[in-house]
């Protein structure tokens, strides 16, 4: 994916150009104080990312519930208890 860099001030002043670039398939990276801070993408790209994320990322709860369980008994070691 191609990208175009903008300073925050330029992006505010030329917001229509930022949106036009995003609609043409180029991600628009917005920099604040020289550090990338935000990305503007087309609605189609955003929806594609959302579908991909929903497909790949199970919830943490699902992850925990999918762990194997061991309901069997386990053998204890024959050791004396320690004194307190």
Biopython code that builds the backbone (N, CA, C, O; Angstrom):
import numpy as np
from Bio.PDB.StructureBuilder import StructureBuilder

atoms = [
    (1, "UNK", "N", (0.847, -1.176, 0.000)),
    (1, "UNK", "CA", (0.000, 0.000, 0.000)),
    (1, "UNK", "C", (0.889, 1.234, 0.000)),
    (1, "UNK", "O", (1.838, 1.331, 0.779)),
    (2, "UNK", "N", (0.582, 2.146, -0.854)),
    (2, "UNK", "CA", (1.327, 3.405, -0.913)),
    (2, "UNK", "C", (0.861, 4.327, 0.210)),
    (2, "UNK", "O", (-0.283, 4.264, 0.661)),
    (3, "UNK", "N", (1.770, 5.174, 0.642)),
    (3, "UNK", "CA", (1.423, 6.131, 1.694)),
    (3, "UNK", "C", (1.862, 7.522, 1.290)),
    (3, "UNK", "O", (2.750, 7.702, 0.458)),
    (4, "UNK", "N", (1.224, 8.490, 1.895)),
    (4, "UNK", "CA", (1.622, 9.883, 1.734)),
    (4, "UNK", "C", (1.694, 10.488, 3.128)),
    (4, "UNK", "O", (0.807, 10.269, 3.953)),
    (5, "UNK", "N", (2.740, 11.242, 3.386)),
    (5, "UNK", "CA", (2.986, 11.851, 4.699)),
    (5, "UNK", "C", (2.472, 13.292, 4.713)),
    (5, "UNK", "O", (2.618, 14.026, 3.736)),
    (6, "UNK", "N", (1.871, 13.679, 5.832)),
    (6, "UNK", "CA", (1.391, 15.040, 6.028)),
    (6, "UNK", "C", (1.771, 15.498, 7.430)),
    (6, "UNK", "O", (1.736, 14.712, 8.378)),
    (7, "UNK", "N", (2.129, 16.754, 7.556)),
    (7, "UNK", "CA", (2.217, 17.333, 8.903)),
    (7, "UNK", "C", (0.782, 17.602, 9.352)),
    (7, "UNK", "O", (-0.113, 17.727, 8.517)),
    (8, "UNK", "N", (0.563, 17.688, 10.628)),
    (8, "UNK", "CA", (-0.784, 17.916, 11.140)),
    (8, "UNK", "C", (-1.368, 19.213, 10.586)),
    (8, "UNK", "O", (-2.530, 19.252, 10.182)),
    (9, "UNK", "N", (-0.574, 20.257, 10.567)),
    (9, "UNK", "CA", (-1.062, 21.545, 10.070)),
    (9, "UNK", "C", (-1.433, 21.459, 8.589)),
    (9, "UNK", "O", (-2.480, 21.967, 8.187)),
    (10, "UNK", "N", (-0.581, 20.815, 7.767)),
    (10, "UNK", "CA", (-0.893, 20.672, 6.344)),
    (10, "UNK", "C", (-2.144, 19.819, 6.141)),
    (10, "UNK", "O", (-2.962, 20.115, 5.270)),
    (11, "UNK", "N", (-2.293, 18.769, 6.936)),
    (11, "UNK", "CA", (-3.473, 17.909, 6.813)),
    (11, "UNK", "C", (-4.746, 18.684, 7.152)),
    (11, "UNK", "O", (-5.777, 18.489, 6.509)),
    (12, "UNK", "N", (-4.680, 19.563, 8.160)),
    (12, "UNK", "CA", (-5.845, 20.382, 8.498)),
    (12, "UNK", "C", (-6.157, 21.364, 7.374)),
    (12, "UNK", "O", (-7.319, 21.560, 7.018)),
    (13, "UNK", "N", (-5.117, 21.979, 6.819)),
    (13, "UNK", "CA", (-5.319, 22.973, 5.766)),
    (13, "UNK", "C", (-5.771, 22.354, 4.445)),
    (13, "UNK", "O", (-6.454, 23.008, 3.657)),
    (14, "UNK", "N", (-5.397, 21.106, 4.197)),
    (14, "UNK", "CA", (-5.705, 20.457, 2.926)),
    (14, "UNK", "C", (-6.447, 19.144, 3.158)),
    (14, "UNK", "O", (-6.120, 18.117, 2.563)),
    (15, "UNK", "N", (-7.442, 19.196, 4.027)),
    (15, "UNK", "CA", (-8.140, 17.978, 4.411)),
    (15, "UNK", "C", (-8.813, 17.300, 3.220)),
    (15, "UNK", "O", (-8.859, 16.072, 3.154)),
    (16, "UNK", "N", (-9.332, 18.080, 2.286)),
    (16, "UNK", "CA", (-9.952, 17.497, 1.091)),
    (16, "UNK", "C", (-8.941, 16.670, 0.308)),
    (16, "UNK", "O", (-9.279, 15.601, -0.200)),
    (17, "UNK", "N", (-7.705, 17.150, 0.204)),
    (17, "UNK", "CA", (-6.663, 16.412, -0.510)),
    (17, "UNK", "C", (-6.290, 15.134, 0.256)),
    (17, "UNK", "O", (-5.979, 14.111, -0.354)),
    (18, "UNK", "N", (-6.324, 15.197, 1.583)),
    (18, "UNK", "CA", (-6.047, 14.009, 2.398)),
    (18, "UNK", "C", (-7.112, 12.945, 2.126)),
    (18, "UNK", "O", (-6.788, 11.776, 1.915)),
    (19, "UNK", "N", (-8.371, 13.350, 2.133)),
    (19, "UNK", "CA", (-9.473, 12.416, 1.886)),
    (19, "UNK", "C", (-9.408, 11.885, 0.457)),
    (19, "UNK", "O", (-9.610, 10.691, 0.237)),
    (20, "UNK", "N", (-9.130, 12.750, -0.516)),
    (20, "UNK", "CA", (-9.013, 12.308, -1.911)),
    (20, "UNK", "C", (-7.907, 11.266, -2.055)),
    (20, "UNK", "O", (-8.089, 10.265, -2.749)),
    (21, "UNK", "N", (-6.778, 11.487, -1.416)),
    (21, "UNK", "CA", (-5.682, 10.531, -1.475)),
    (21, "UNK", "C", (-6.063, 9.191, -0.871)),
    (21, "UNK", "O", (-5.710, 8.140, -1.406)),
    (22, "UNK", "N", (-6.784, 9.225, 0.245)),
    (22, "UNK", "CA", (-7.233, 7.990, 0.886)),
    (22, "UNK", "C", (-8.193, 7.230, -0.022)),
    (22, "UNK", "O", (-8.129, 6.004, -0.108)),
    (23, "UNK", "N", (-9.085, 7.957, -0.701)),
    (23, "UNK", "CA", (-10.040, 7.308, -1.589)),
    (23, "UNK", "C", (-9.358, 6.719, -2.828)),
    (23, "UNK", "O", (-9.913, 5.828, -3.471)),
    (24, "UNK", "N", (-8.185, 7.197, -3.161)),
    (24, "UNK", "CA", (-7.434, 6.672, -4.295)),
    (24, "UNK", "C", (-6.573, 5.473, -3.902)),
    (24, "UNK", "O", (-5.827, 4.950, -4.729)),
    (25, "UNK", "N", (-6.672, 5.037, -2.650)),
    (25, "UNK", "CA", (-5.958, 3.854, -2.203)),
    (25, "UNK", "C", (-4.617, 4.119, -1.557)),
    (25, "UNK", "O", (-3.876, 3.177, -1.277)),
    (26, "UNK", "N", (-4.283, 5.371, -1.313)),
    (26, "UNK", "CA", (-3.028, 5.712, -0.643)),
    (26, "UNK", "C", (-3.325, 6.076, 0.809)),
    (26, "UNK", "O", (-4.105, 6.988, 1.079)),
    (27, "UNK", "N", (-2.711, 5.372, 1.723)),
    (27, "UNK", "CA", (-2.876, 5.696, 3.139)),
    (27, "UNK", "C", (-2.248, 7.059, 3.398)),
    (27, "UNK", "O", (-1.147, 7.335, 2.921)),
    (28, "UNK", "N", (-2.931, 7.903, 4.142)),
    (28, "UNK", "CA", (-2.469, 9.248, 4.446)),
    (28, "UNK", "C", (-1.992, 9.274, 5.897)),
    (28, "UNK", "O", (-2.800, 9.212, 6.824)),
    (29, "UNK", "N", (-0.677, 9.365, 6.086)),
    (29, "UNK", "CA", (-0.084, 9.346, 7.422)),
    (29, "UNK", "C", (0.035, 10.780, 7.929)),
    (29, "UNK", "O", (0.633, 11.634, 7.276)),
    (30, "UNK", "N", (-0.535, 11.027, 9.085)),
    (30, "UNK", "CA", (-0.511, 12.361, 9.692)),
    (30, "UNK", "C", (0.550, 12.357, 10.787)),
    (30, "UNK", "O", (0.514, 11.532, 11.700)),
    (31, "UNK", "N", (1.494, 13.292, 10.683)),
    (31, "UNK", "CA", (2.572, 13.410, 11.666)),
    (31, "UNK", "C", (2.320, 14.589, 12.592)),
    (31, "UNK", "O", (1.949, 15.676, 12.149)),
    (32, "UNK", "N", (2.526, 14.362, 13.874)),
    (32, "UNK", "CA", (2.456, 15.445, 14.865)),
    (32, "UNK", "C", (3.843, 15.567, 15.471)),
    (32, "UNK", "O", (4.356, 14.615, 16.059)),
    (33, "UNK", "N", (4.445, 16.728, 15.329)),
    (33, "UNK", "CA", (5.816, 16.990, 15.794)),
    (33, "UNK", "C", (6.801, 15.974, 15.219)),
    (33, "UNK", "O", (7.738, 15.549, 15.894)),
    (34, "UNK", "N", (6.573, 15.590, 13.957)),
    (34, "UNK", "CA", (7.481, 14.694, 13.259)),
    (34, "UNK", "C", (7.283, 13.216, 13.552)),
    (34, "UNK", "O", (8.020, 12.376, 13.036)),
    (35, "UNK", "N", (6.291, 12.892, 14.377)),
    (35, "UNK", "CA", (6.040, 11.496, 14.755)),
    (35, "UNK", "C", (4.706, 11.061, 14.143)),
    (35, "UNK", "O", (3.704, 11.754, 14.319)),
    (36, "UNK", "N", (4.668, 9.924, 13.426)),
    (36, "UNK", "CA", (3.396, 9.451, 12.886)),
    (36, "UNK", "C", (2.368, 9.274, 14.004)),
    (36, "UNK", "O", (2.628, 8.589, 14.993)),
    (37, "UNK", "N", (1.192, 9.901, 13.835)),
    (37, "UNK", "CA", (0.184, 9.894, 14.898)),
    (37, "UNK", "C", (-1.152, 9.312, 14.469)),
    (37, "UNK", "O", (-1.894, 8.788, 15.299)),
    (38, "UNK", "N", (-1.468, 9.396, 13.173)),
    (38, "UNK", "CA", (-2.758, 8.904, 12.699)),
    (38, "UNK", "C", (-2.629, 8.529, 11.231)),
    (38, "UNK", "O", (-1.719, 8.971, 10.529)),
    (39, "UNK", "N", (-3.572, 7.697, 10.787)),
    (39, "UNK", "CA", (-3.612, 7.294, 9.391)),
    (39, "UNK", "C", (-5.039, 7.445, 8.898)),
    (39, "UNK", "O", (-5.981, 7.014, 9.563)),
    (40, "UNK", "N", (-5.198, 8.056, 7.733)),
    (40, "UNK", "CA", (-6.502, 8.168, 7.099)),
    (40, "UNK", "C", (-6.512, 7.189, 5.929)),
    (40, "UNK", "O", (-5.647, 7.242, 5.054)),
    (41, "UNK", "N", (-7.509, 6.288, 5.925)),
    (41, "UNK", "CA", (-7.656, 5.317, 4.846)),
    (41, "UNK", "C", (-9.092, 5.384, 4.339)),
    (41, "UNK", "O", (-9.962, 5.963, 4.990)),
    (42, "UNK", "N", (-9.332, 4.795, 3.188)),
    (42, "UNK", "CA", (-10.684, 4.771, 2.634)),
    (42, "UNK", "C", (-11.576, 3.864, 3.474)),
    (42, "UNK", "O", (-11.090, 3.037, 4.245)),
    (43, "UNK", "N", (-12.870, 4.028, 3.320)),
    (43, "UNK", "CA", (-13.831, 3.197, 4.035)),
    (43, "UNK", "C", (-13.639, 1.736, 3.638)),
    (43, "UNK", "O", (-13.739, 0.849, 4.486)),
    (44, "UNK", "N", (-13.369, 1.479, 2.378)),
    (44, "UNK", "CA", (-13.170, 0.100, 1.914)),
    (44, "UNK", "C", (-11.974, -0.544, 2.628)),
    (44, "UNK", "O", (-12.063, -1.690, 3.068)),
    (45, "UNK", "N", (-10.862, 0.182, 2.744)),
    (45, "UNK", "CA", (-9.682, -0.346, 3.439)),
    (45, "UNK", "C", (-9.984, -0.576, 4.914)),
    (45, "UNK", "O", (-9.587, -1.594, 5.481)),
    (46, "UNK", "N", (-10.683, 0.365, 5.533)),
    (46, "UNK", "CA", (-11.025, 0.239, 6.944)),
    (46, "UNK", "C", (-11.890, -0.997, 7.178)),
    (46, "UNK", "O", (-11.639, -1.752, 8.117)),
    (47, "UNK", "N", (-12.904, -1.215, 6.338)),
    (47, "UNK", "CA", (-13.770, -2.379, 6.483)),
    (47, "UNK", "C", (-12.998, -3.674, 6.248)),
    (47, "UNK", "O", (-13.260, -4.684, 6.900)),
    (48, "UNK", "N", (-12.039, -3.642, 5.313)),
    (48, "UNK", "CA", (-11.212, -4.821, 5.072)),
    (48, "UNK", "C", (-10.383, -5.151, 6.314)),
    (48, "UNK", "O", (-10.267, -6.318, 6.689)),
    (49, "UNK", "N", (-9.811, -4.138, 6.948)),
    (49, "UNK", "CA", (-9.035, -4.350, 8.171)),
    (49, "UNK", "C", (-9.918, -4.895, 9.291)),
    (49, "UNK", "O", (-9.493, -5.770, 10.045)),
    (50, "UNK", "N", (-11.139, -4.385, 9.402)),
    (50, "UNK", "CA", (-12.048, -4.859, 10.443)),
    (50, "UNK", "C", (-12.415, -6.325, 10.234)),
    (50, "UNK", "O", (-12.446, -7.099, 11.190)),
    (51, "UNK", "N", (-12.697, -6.714, 8.978)),
    (51, "UNK", "CA", (-13.016, -8.121, 8.693)),
    (51, "UNK", "C", (-11.822, -9.009, 9.012)),
    (51, "UNK", "O", (-11.981, -10.084, 9.591)),
    (52, "UNK", "N", (-10.640, -8.567, 8.640)),
    (52, "UNK", "CA", (-9.433, -9.342, 8.902)),
    (52, "UNK", "C", (-9.199, -9.504, 10.396)),
    (52, "UNK", "O", (-8.863, -10.594, 10.859)),
    (53, "UNK", "N", (-9.375, -8.428, 11.151)),
    (53, "UNK", "CA", (-9.180, -8.487, 12.603)),
    (53, "UNK", "C", (-10.207, -9.412, 13.247)),
    (53, "UNK", "O", (-9.861, -10.194, 14.133)),
    (54, "UNK", "N", (-11.457, -9.333, 12.818)),
    (54, "UNK", "CA", (-12.501, -10.178, 13.391)),
    (54, "UNK", "C", (-12.244, -11.643, 13.063)),
    (54, "UNK", "O", (-12.570, -12.520, 13.862)),
    (55, "UNK", "N", (-11.675, -11.913, 11.919)),
    (55, "UNK", "CA", (-11.398, -13.290, 11.504)),
    (55, "UNK", "C", (-10.229, -13.881, 12.279)),
    (55, "UNK", "O", (-10.250, -15.067, 12.609)),
    (56, "UNK", "N", (-9.217, -13.085, 12.573)),
    (56, "UNK", "CA", (-7.981, -13.596, 13.145)),
    (56, "UNK", "C", (-7.899, -13.521, 14.660)),
    (56, "UNK", "O", (-7.144, -14.286, 15.260)),
    (57, "UNK", "N", (-8.622, -12.658, 15.282)),
    (57, "UNK", "CA", (-8.394, -12.411, 16.701)),
    (57, "UNK", "C", (-9.545, -12.945, 17.559)),
    (57, "UNK", "O", (-10.569, -12.278, 17.706)),
    (58, "UNK", "N", (-9.379, -14.148, 18.127)),
    (58, "UNK", "CA", (-10.405, -14.608, 19.064)),
    (58, "UNK", "C", (-10.334, -13.767, 20.341)),
    (58, "UNK", "O", (-9.294, -13.196, 20.667)),
    (59, "UNK", "N", (-11.434, -13.706, 21.036)),
    (59, "UNK", "CA", (-11.439, -12.931, 22.271)),
    (59, "UNK", "C", (-10.583, -13.639, 23.322)),
    (59, "UNK", "O", (-10.315, -14.836, 23.215)),
    (60, "UNK", "N", (-10.170, -12.906, 24.308)),
    (60, "UNK", "CA", (-9.357, -13.476, 25.383)),
    (60, "UNK", "C", (-10.143, -14.553, 26.128)),
    (60, "UNK", "O", (-9.578, -15.566, 26.540)),
    (61, "UNK", "N", (-11.428, -14.337, 26.297)),
    (61, "UNK", "CA", (-12.265, -15.328, 26.983)),
    (61, "UNK", "C", (-12.309, -16.624, 26.181)),
    (61, "UNK", "O", (-12.183, -17.711, 26.746)),
    (62, "UNK", "N", (-12.490, -16.511, 24.845)),
    (62, "UNK", "CA", (-12.488, -17.710, 24.003)),
    (62, "UNK", "C", (-11.156, -18.436, 24.099)),
    (62, "UNK", "O", (-11.107, -19.666, 24.121)),
    (63, "UNK", "N", (-10.087, -17.672, 24.156)),
    (63, "UNK", "CA", (-8.760, -18.265, 24.275)),
    (63, "UNK", "C", (-8.641, -19.059, 25.585)),
    (63, "UNK", "O", (-8.147, -20.187, 25.586)),
    (64, "UNK", "N", (-9.083, -18.483, 26.671)),
    (64, "UNK", "CA", (-9.010, -19.181, 27.957)),
    (64, "UNK", "C", (-9.899, -20.429, 27.974)),
    (64, "UNK", "O", (-9.511, -21.470, 28.504)),
    (65, "UNK", "N", (-11.085, -20.313, 27.392)),
    (65, "UNK", "CA", (-11.996, -21.455, 27.397)),
    (65, "UNK", "C", (-11.522, -22.584, 26.495)),
    (65, "UNK", "O", (-11.935, -23.728, 26.683)),
    (66, "UNK", "N", (-10.678, -22.298, 25.535)),
    (66, "UNK", "CA", (-10.201, -23.325, 24.618)),
    (66, "UNK", "C", (-9.007, -24.102, 25.177)),
    (66, "UNK", "O", (-8.547, -25.062, 24.557)),
    (67, "UNK", "N", (-8.507, -23.696, 26.336)),
    (67, "UNK", "CA", (-7.366, -24.393, 26.920)),
    (67, "UNK", "C", (-7.779, -25.794, 27.359)),
    (67, "UNK", "O", (-8.892, -25.986, 27.847)),
    (68, "UNK", "N", (-6.892, -26.771, 27.190)),
    (68, "UNK", "CA", (-7.243, -28.129, 27.615)),
    (68, "UNK", "C", (-7.377, -28.204, 29.132)),
    (68, "UNK", "O", (-6.707, -27.488, 29.876)),
    (69, "UNK", "N", (-8.255, -29.085, 29.557)),
    (69, "UNK", "CA", (-8.452, -29.278, 30.993)),
    (69, "UNK", "C", (-8.069, -30.706, 31.355)),
    (69, "UNK", "O", (-8.122, -31.600, 30.509)),
    (70, "UNK", "N", (-7.694, -30.917, 32.578)),
    (70, "UNK", "CA", (-7.350, -32.243, 33.059)),
    (70, "UNK", "C", (-8.175, -32.494, 34.309)),
    (70, "UNK", "O", (-7.848, -32.011, 35.393)),
    (71, "UNK", "N", (-9.233, -33.244, 34.146)),
    (71, "UNK", "CA", (-10.122, -33.523, 35.270)),
    (71, "UNK", "C", (-9.747, -34.804, 35.993)),
    (71, "UNK", "O", (-10.460, -35.239, 36.897)),
    (72, "UNK", "N", (-8.647, -35.404, 35.610)),
    (72, "UNK", "CA", (-8.236, -36.667, 36.216)),
    (72, "UNK", "C", (-7.565, -36.458, 37.561)),
    (72, "UNK", "O", (-7.219, -35.338, 37.938)),
    (73, "UNK", "N", (-7.391, -37.548, 38.268)),
    (73, "UNK", "CA", (-6.705, -37.523, 39.548)),
    (73, "UNK", "C", (-5.201, -37.505, 39.315)),
    (73, "UNK", "O", (-4.724, -37.956, 38.274)),
    (74, "UNK", "N", (-4.463, -36.990, 40.269)),
    (74, "UNK", "CA", (-3.012, -37.017, 40.173)),
    (74, "UNK", "C", (-2.452, -37.664, 41.440)),
    (74, "UNK", "O", (-3.021, -37.564, 42.527)),
    (75, "UNK", "N", (-1.335, -38.317, 41.253)),
    (75, "UNK", "CA", (-0.726, -39.027, 42.383)),
    (75, "UNK", "C", (0.024, -38.039, 43.265)),
    (75, "UNK", "O", (0.759, -37.184, 42.770)),
    (76, "UNK", "N", (-0.167, -38.163, 44.568)),
    (76, "UNK", "CA", (0.553, -37.309, 45.511)),
    (76, "UNK", "C", (1.843, -38.009, 45.917)),
    (76, "UNK", "O", (1.897, -39.236, 46.003)),
    (77, "UNK", "N", (2.855, -37.234, 46.157)),
    (77, "UNK", "CA", (4.113, -37.787, 46.654)),
    (77, "UNK", "C", (3.953, -38.154, 48.129)),
    (77, "UNK", "O", (3.305, -37.437, 48.891)),
    (78, "UNK", "N", (4.537, -39.254, 48.509)),
    (78, "UNK", "CA", (4.453, -39.693, 49.895)),
    (78, "UNK", "C", (5.585, -39.009, 50.672)),
    (78, "UNK", "O", (6.677, -39.557, 50.821)),
    (79, "UNK", "N", (5.299, -37.814, 51.155)),
    (79, "UNK", "CA", (6.299, -37.029, 51.877)),
    (79, "UNK", "C", (5.682, -36.527, 53.173)),
    (79, "UNK", "O", (4.484, -36.244, 53.212)),
    (80, "UNK", "N", (6.471, -36.412, 54.229)),
    (80, "UNK", "CA", (5.922, -35.852, 55.465)),
    (80, "UNK", "C", (5.666, -34.339, 55.305)),
    (80, "UNK", "O", (6.370, -33.649, 54.567)),
    (81, "UNK", "N", (4.667, -33.862, 55.999)),
    (81, "UNK", "CA", (4.392, -32.434, 55.976)),
    (81, "UNK", "C", (5.458, -31.699, 56.742)),
    (81, "UNK", "O", (6.022, -32.254, 57.685)),
    (82, "UNK", "N", (5.753, -30.490, 56.381)),
    (82, "UNK", "CA", (6.787, -29.734, 57.084)),
    (82, "UNK", "C", (6.194, -29.019, 58.291)),
    (82, "UNK", "O", (5.007, -28.698, 58.325)),
    (83, "UNK", "N", (7.036, -28.783, 59.265)),
    (83, "UNK", "CA", (6.609, -28.096, 60.478)),
    (83, "UNK", "C", (6.629, -26.592, 60.242)),
    (83, "UNK", "O", (7.452, -26.075, 59.487)),
    (84, "UNK", "N", (5.716, -25.910, 60.895)),
    (84, "UNK", "CA", (5.669, -24.447, 60.788)),
    (84, "UNK", "C", (6.296, -23.806, 61.984)),
    (84, "UNK", "O", (6.348, -22.579, 62.071)),
]
sb = StructureBuilder()
sb.init_structure("model")
sb.init_model(0)
sb.init_chain("A")
sb.init_seg("    ")
for serial, (resi, resn, name, xyz) in enumerate(atoms, 1):
    if name == "N":
        sb.init_residue(resn, " ", resi, " ")
    sb.init_atom(name, np.array(xyz, "f"), 0.0, 1.0, " ", f" {name:<3s}", serial, name[0])
structure = sb.get_structure()
